[in-house]
Amino acid sequence: MHPKDRGTAVTLHDVAREAGVSLATASRALNGSARKVNEDYRARVVAAADALGYSPNLQAQAVAKGTTSTVALLVSDIADPYFSSIASGVLAAAEAAGLVVTIGVTHRDPVRELELVRALRGARPRAMLLAGSRVDDAASRDALVAELQAFERAGGRVVMLSQRALPFPTVQLDNRAGARALADALVDLGYRRFAVLHGPATLVTSADRLAGFAEGLAARGVDLDPALVVATEFTRDGGHAAMTRLLDEHPGDIELVFAVTDVMAIGASSALRDRGVEPGTGIGVAGFDDIPTVSDVSPAITTVAVPLGEIGSRAVGLALDEDADADATVVLPTSVVVRPSTPGRSA
């Protein structure tokens, strides 16, 4: 009886019989074995699998190989264009490598991140990619490192995205240097009285960008007034709320506001308009990341461009590089992009 007519699941044995090859050859052809299969045999096996409607048993493969053909990506917020752009790069590179991506959202909560890592270990992905700012907390860090190292001992791979903060291969951005360069460019445009909107102090990305911006201003002899440096949520609404507060408490004191993420800068721009202040013309606005939205709003927002898609694709490449050790680091450059939101000020 033909396998499709007997009312039961098609097995690899059925595929091998249909293709006229051994079970081992069929397995190697379909399951990504490192042993090369004759192209004619491989084509016959693939055709037989398609004809029979065969689907591989991923759980059985995981038991046999210690891993599946999946990559797990953990992000802080998939609705944030920063993370969705990184995810797009991961998806493209994984697809090219014949892998499937699963995505978990941590909401910037170290407890949730740890829970997701523990759950994913049981699913045996080939690699875990962790994107998002590290939280500066020793206890959370140590617990996460222990889980990830256990995952690696079982044959998995771990890659960090954005920061060299944990002892695993990393695709890194130089956030401090990017923020310093932005400060320098804005001083060149004539700005002197700056406000800064940043995230919680425990978020390393936010702290690095704030520190780099302050360093850049100091190098040009410009002081950053602590009263104009406001901590808020790492979101559009956080940027809106912080900008509103600054306008209430320091009217007329600000020439330009720098938000450490573009989504916060978009929120700040909206708050300015709500108070009748035109972004750019009244108070300049600058962000960081160069998400697609900032070139579409009016006025388009000055920012620090980050190769978001490349972060994702390079992370997959690093995860699949069996020669990459824990110290392996890929550093991607940033660049300042000046747009109409910072037209400059005359002396």
C-alpha positions, -999 to 999 in steps of 0.1 A, spaced: 0 0 0 12 35 -8 22 54 23 -3 82 15 -32 57 13 -27 39 46 -39 68 68 -7 70 89 21 94 91 47 91 63 81 80 78 117 84 67 117 47 58 89 54 33 109 82 17 140 61 14 119 32 -2 103 57 -26 136 72 -36 154 38 -39 181 47 -14 192 36 20 177 50 52 210 66 61 213 83 27 177 97 31 185 109 66 216 127 55 199 143 25 170 157 46 185 164 80 214 186 73 242 161 78 278 173 75 284 142 53 279 151 16 252 133 -3 255 125 -40 235 153 -58 214 127 -78 205 108 -46 197 141 -28 174 152 -56 156 118 -55 151 120 -18 138 155 -19 114 146 -47 102 116 -28 97 136 4 76 162 -15 56 135 -33 48 117 0 42 149 20 69 139 45 76 162 75 107 155 96 102 147 132 121 176 148 119 162 183 135 130 172 162 149 154 168 169 186 173 137 206 196 122 180 217 153 173 214 171 206 199 201 188 172 212 163 173 233 131 160 263 150 176 295 162 161 313 193 161 351 192 153 370 224 145 407 221 132 433 245 102 445 224 94 432 189 71 462 183 101 485 186 115 491 151 151 487 165 144 451 174 122 443 145 150 454 121 175 432 139 150 403 138 147 409 100 184 404 96 184 373 118 155 358 98 172 364 64 205 349 75 188 319 92 167 312 61 198 312 40 213 286 63 182 264 63 172 273 99 140 284 115 138 313 140 117 314 171 114 348 189 109 355 226 101 389 241 117 398 274 102 433 280 136 443 294 128 422 324 159 401 336 136 376 354 115 370 323 147 367 302 161 340 325 128 321 324 127 322 286 163 309 284 154 281 307 124 272 287 143 274 254 170 251 266 144 223 267 135 229 231 172 224 221 177 252 195 210 252 177 217 287 190 203 314 212 208 351 202 202 376 229 195 412 217 189 442 239 205 462 266 221 443 295 208 452 330 236 462 353 227 437 381 253 411 393 228 386 406 207 386 373 239 385 353 254 355 371 221 334 369 218 341 332 254 333 325 250 300 343 220 290 322 236 300 290 269 281 298 248 250 306 231 254 272 265 256 255 278 225 274 248 206 259 260 216 224 242 249 218 257 282 208 251 316 224 257 350 208 251 384 224 239 413 202 248 450 209 271 448 240 302 430 251 288 424 286 287 386 290 314 359 282 300 348 249 306 357 212 293 392 206 282 414 178 289 448 193 280 484 187 302 513 200 274 532 215 297 556 234 317 565 203 285 571 183 271 594 209 304 613 212 304 619 175 268 631 176 276 656 203 305 669 183 284 673 152 257 692 171 282 716 186 295 723 151 259 732 142 259 759 169 239 742 197 251 749 232 221 743 256 212 706 255 187 684 272 190 646 273 163 619 276 176 586 287 164 552 300 167 536 334 202 538 348 205 500 350 203 497 312 238 496 298 230 509 263 213 539 277 241 546 302 268 542 274 250 566 251 244 592 278 281 590 289 294 592 253 272 623 246 284 640 278 320 632 270 316 647 235 301 679 248 328 682 275 355 678 249 341 708 232 339 729 263 301 725 267 285 717 300 255 695 303 231 708 330 221 679 352 186 694 356 181 689 319 190 652 320 158 632 325 154 595 330 122 580 315 109 548 299 127 535 268 96 541 247 79 567 225 55 575 254 85 579 277 101 604 254 68 623 252 64 624 290 100 635 297 99 663 270 66 676 284 82 677 319 112 696 306 90 722 288 70 727 321 100 730 343 126 747 320 108 768 294 133 787 272 164 769 286 167 743 258 181 746 223 182 709 215 170 676 230 189 644 225 170 612 232 191 580 235 167 561 212 148 572 181 115 561 194 120 584 224 130 612 200 97 607 181 78 610 214 98 642 222 89 657 188 53 650 194 54 667 228 70 698 213 42 701 188 16 696 215 30 727 232 31 747 199 69 743 195 80 733 160 107 706 162 139 718 145 128 754 141 120 759 178 140 732 196 163 708 177 157 670 181 182 642 178 180 604 184 200 573 181 195 541 159 183 554 126 151 533 125 132 538 92 105 560 109 128 589 116 134 596 79 97 597 73 85 620 100 85 658 95 110 671 100 132 641 95 152 634 127 190 637 131 203 604 145 232 580 148 229 553 122 232 517 133 234 488 108 205 470 124 199 443 98 236 435 97 236 431 135 212 402 131 228 386 101 263 388 116 250 372 148 237 342 129 270 339 112 289 340 145 265 314 159 273 290 131 311 296 132 323 266 151 358 282 155 344 313 173 353 312 210 338 331 239 360 362 232 350 364 195 337 399 188 324 416 157 324 454 161 300 473 137 305 510 132 280 538 137 277 571 118 260 604 124 232 614 100 222 651 101 186 658 90 163 688 92 154 684 129 187 700 136 191 729 111 217 746 133 218 779 152 236 811 143 261 824 168 
